[in-house]
Amino acid sequence: MVTETRTVEDATRATVDAFFAARLANDTARLTEIFADDVDWLLAENPVVPWIRPRSTAAECAAQGEELAGHTVAEDARASVDTYLVSGQDAVIMGHLSGTVRATGKSFEGPFALRLTVEDGRITRHHLYENSLSIAAACTP
């Protein structure tokens, strides 16, 4: 039983690692392959933040990184991971992120928690919890 669980956790970690590598490389094509056809996407809607919107397909989820990059200053983007936990098909990543909104020149920062679920080597759940108040303030002129 431990070996079976370890194998599932190893597969989950490998997919999550591939997800992060593709995000860092801005590889939308690879991200589209990593996301499942239908994704349980959760990121609190925020009408003043242009890259935060409902998503459910692999292509929509993969495009979020491009949209974020288009609205923020690349040189100011930072993310650090404090915790990376894997249990079965689920991974939880916690850390801190910061950036600057291109249109306003304002910065945002705060903690984040990301829950990913991997099934058959593809991400089926992407729930991101972040400091949406700081991000909204940075997007508001």
Secondary structure, 3 states (H helix, E strand, C coil): CHHHHHHHHHHHHHHHHHHHHHHHCCCHHHHHHHEEEEEEEECCCCCCCCCCCCCCEHHHHHHHHHHHHHHECHHHCEEEEEEEEEECCEEEEEEEEEEEECCCCCEEEEEEEEEEEEECCEEEEEEEEECHHHHHHHHCC
